[in-house]
Every structure is written in C-alpha cells, then in structure tokens.
Amino acid sequence: MLDDLDDDALDALPFGVVCLDQDNRVVRMNRIESEKSGIQRWRALGRDFFRDLAGPDAGELAAQVQALSRGARTRVYHRFRGFHRADDAVIDMSRCEADRVYLCIRSSRAM
C-alpha cells in the first residue's frame, strides 16, 4: 500500500502520486507529480487539491473521490486543464484505512 511507503520510495515511482486528507488537502506529493504539474511540492502541501491545483474541471473528480469508501480502489479518467497543467490523465484512486486518498496519476498517452 502506498501509505506504507516513505517519501523516497514515492519519489522512485514512475508516475505522479498525490495523497489527500479527509478535507482534500494535499499531505503528500511525489517528485514526478511535482514536475508534471509544475507546482513545487512544498507549495502544494496543505492546499485544497480540487480548488487550488486540479483545475476548473475538478468537480467530477472531487465527487468520485468523495464516493470512494475505505479500502476501495477505482480508475477514473480526468482532463487537467487550466491552472498549472493541461493533459489527459488516467488516475488510479485508493482510500486507505486511515481515510487518506491516494491519486496515482498517469498521462493517458502512456496508457
């Protein structure tokens, strides 16, 4: 589970990772996602992912995260546009037992 990985291990993953708390604030972000989004990790931490980072079309993505129950996983497709990035993504979402949500973000062009 991603919750068991330290920050160095998250940084070694070949795709972007964002971890959200119960209030949708970013609590973890790996190096790849920082580079893809153009947002320095320290600037993302503590910010509302959907309001501040995911772009103007984030409402549906936020609803999908909200509907995800503990221990559940799902795959969704999202178009990031606006704010800091513009690309289509495949996002594997999982909610851990500690009620944090991990978003594993891959470019849809790579899938």
C-alpha positions in Angstrom: 0.0 0.0 0.0 1.2 3.5 -0.8 0.6 4.6 2.8 3.4 2.3 3.8 6.0 3.9 1.5 8.3 6.7 2.7 8.8 9.8 0.6 11.9 8.5 -1.1 10.0 5.4 -2.2 7.2 7.5 -3.5 9.7 9.6 -5.4 11.0 6.5 -7.1 7.7 5.6 -8.6 7.4 6.2 -12.4 4.1 8.1 -12.1 2.6 11.0 -10.2 1.2 10.5 -6.7 -0.8 12.8 -4.6 -2.2 11.9 -1.2 -5.2 13.8 0.2 -6.5 14.0 3.7 -10.2 14.0 4.6 -10.6 17.7 3.7 -9.0 17.1 0.3 -5.7 18.9 1.3 -2.5 17.6 -0.2 -0.5 15.8 2.5 2.0 14.1 0.2 3.1 14.6 -3.4 5.9 12.8 -5.2 8.6 14.3 -7.4 7.1 13.1 -10.7 3.7 14.8 -9.9 5.5 18.0 -8.8 7.4 18.0 -12.2 4.3 17.2 -14.3 2.1 19.8 -12.5 4.7 22.5 -12.4 4.0 23.0 -8.7 6.8 22.7 -6.2 5.9 20.1 -3.6 6.2 22.5 -0.6 3.7 24.9 -2.3 1.2 22.1 -2.8 1.3 20.7 0.7 -1.7 21.8 2.8 -3.6 23.2 -0.2 -7.0 22.0 -1.3 -6.3 19.8 -4.3 -9.6 20.3 -6.1 -9.9 24.1 -5.5 -6.3 25.1 -5.9 -4.5 22.5 -8.0 -6.7 20.3 -10.2 -8.1 22.9 -12.5 -11.6 24.2 -13.2 -13.0 20.8 -14.2 -12.2 19.2 -10.9 -15.8 18.9 -9.6 -16.5 15.5 -11.1 -13.1 14.2 -9.9 -13.8 15.5 -6.4 -17.2 13.7 -6.4 -15.5 10.5 -7.4 -13.0 10.8 -4.5 -15.8 11.6 -2.1 -17.7 8.5 -3.1 -14.7 6.2 -2.6 -15.2 4.1 0.5 -12.3 2.9 2.8 -10.3 0.2 1.3 -11.8 0.7 -2.2 -9.9 1.4 -5.4 -11.1 2.6 -8.8 -9.7 4.0 -12.0 -11.0 7.3 -13.5 -10.1 9.5 -16.4 -9.7 13.2 -15.9 -8.6 16.1 -18.1 -6.4 18.5 -16.2 -6.7 22.0 -17.8 -6.1 25.4 -16.5 -4.1 26.4 -13.5 -0.8 24.6 -13.9 -1.1 21.8 -16.4 -3.1 20.7 -19.5 -3.2 16.9 -20.1 -5.5 13.9 -20.1 -4.8 11.5 -17.3 -5.7 8.1 -16.0 -6.0 8.2 -12.2 -6.0 5.1 -10.0 -7.6 6.1 -6.8 -7.5 4.3 -3.5 -8.7 5.2 0.0 -6.6 3.7 2.8 -7.8 2.6 6.2 -6.6 5.9 7.7 -9.1 7.6 5.3 -6.4 9.2 3.1 -6.9 9.1 -0.6 -4.0 8.3 -3.0 -4.2 9.5 -6.6 -1.8 7.7 -8.9 -1.7 9.9 -12.0 -0.5 8.8 -15.4 -0.7 10.5 -18.7 -3.3 8.9 -20.9 -0.9 9.0 -23.8 1.3 6.5 -21.9 -1.5 4.0 -21.3 
